[in-house]
Amino acid sequence: MSYSPRLSSAFNDTKNRSTHISPQSGMCSFCTEECEGTCEIVLSAVLGAQTVYPTNTGANQVASEKDYPIDFSHFNINGHVFGAVGANKNYDEANIYHVKLEREFGKYNPVKLTMPIILPALIKMNWEDYFGGAAMAGVCCVIGEDARNKDPELQIKDGKVIHFPALKKMLDAFRKYDRGFGQIILQCNIEDDMLGIPEYAIKVEGAEAIELKFGQGSKGTQPVNRLKDINEALKKQESGCLVYPDPSDPDVIKAYEEGVCPNFYTYSRLPLWDEEYLVPRIAELRSMGAKNIYLKMAGYDFEDLKKVILIGSKAEVDMITFDGAGGGSGYSPCKMMNEWGLPTIVMEDAVCTIVESLKKEGLWIPAITITGGFASEDQVFKSLAYGNGIVTAVGICRAAMAAAMSGKKIGEMIKEGNVPKNLKKYGNTIEEIYGDLADLRAIYGKRANDFSPGAIGVFSYINKIAFGVKHFAALNRKFDINYLDRTDLIPLTREAKDLTKGKWFE
């Protein structure tokens, strides 16, 4: 069997003409010249190199379509009926509502979380409610790389950013709901770092936390964007971007004027950071006023994972987030989202193995977050349990953004008097329909009635995840998630058993 998708994808609105498919190639087994052209090959024949990336980017998000041979569904959740761990063995204390979900991490400036959830980097679509909902829920959230490109008022002088007013709006989206839990973090890739975004964020806008990122979307490489003409290419080059071919080259200019110039592309630089750069750079950011420093990594080679953890340990960063194959948001090459990197649970196994080894050497280890395709409470519980006390939090990105988008859209429909049919049984107003609004009022008072429905949607979705995790923890008679471990999981397949026995990398 093949685990790869056919040559059809939501990335590009493509599909196979035939129901009969050649499994290895993903093509229709019977390909005919009479076909009007609906598959990936036809789109590539017309659009060429640009189809390496999803053509459906914009006000949407996409992720891997590959059905990996192992994921968290290969495990069931265990259960017990005797005992009570983390609570006194009585009915008043040993119950679902007393399961402790709080987390705290940080080397020098502790960050408190109401639950073991983080909303990873994103700066597209409804980011205001994504960040606002995180603050309401009391968890961390991350402003995605290249956020500067969202600001039409951005100014760069002598290769450094000197004016980035949109950053304040991004930070304030969290700050205005901040209740002492969680944190908003600015993610910076190599381009952001070279342009001095961390300095600007800390000194001008008072940003408290910076995340340094290895790889675009944590999916391996940096994005390539086609430019419409030489003028746009020159403008990009002037802002410090790499542009190919060089629009300032006289031969290229001549070719453009003669109509024989190839397409212009801008390509972000690959991170070539190492310990010699990162350790002093992180110390420098702290000296500027950064309270917390994070790293963002993905499912790279085992040795690369180990090196990042060692660098994080030496630089005393507060947390490292590892992003496994199966996630994504649409800025990575199509096949890279499907065919690159360690699947999330395999990556988590590798990270845990490395951390356990380094702890035996007496090294201090940053907090660990695992992300990549999480959307429900059973997956979150399984990752925490599989982490054996090593995993501090689980990142939920695409699903939380879906909550932000749908929460906002449904709120708008309700205000217009157009309540969705499937929700009419719950009421006709936002107060009646949004079930966890009462919980927000208990935290913020009656001003919560005026909160954005999108942010309420994010809060409600995360609240549901937390409540579900409490149920699974209580099922295992563990009333503090610090006690979760792999005994709380039941491997269902041979692959799952081999993974837990440490045989995956043999």
Buried (B, 14 or more C-beta within 10 A) or exposed (E): EEEBBBBBBBBBEBEBBBEEBBEEBBBBEEBEEEBEEBBBBBBBEEEEEBBBBBBBBEEEBBBBBBEBEBBBBBBEBBEBEEEBBBBEEEEEEBBEEBBBBBBEBBBEBEBBBBBBBBBBBBBBBBBBBBBBBBBBBBBBBBBBBBBBBBBEEBEBEEEBBEBBEBBBBBBBBBBEBBEEBBBBBBBBBBBBBEBBBBBBBBEBBEBBBBBBBBBBBBBBBBBBBBBEEBEBBBBBBEBBBBBBBBBEEEEBBEBBEEEEBEEBBBBBBBBEBEEEEBBEBBEEBBEEEBBBBBBBBBBBEBEEBBBBBBBBBBBBBBBBBBBBBBBBBBBBBBBBBBBBBBBBBBBBBBBBBBBEEBEEEEEEBBBBBBBBBBBBBBBBBBBBBBBBBBBBBBBBBBBBBBBBBBBBBBBEBBEEEEBEEEBEEEBEEBEEBBEBBEBBBEEBEEEBEEBBBBBBBBBBBBBBBBBBBBBBBBBBBBBBBBBBBBEBBEBEEEBBEBBBEEEBEE
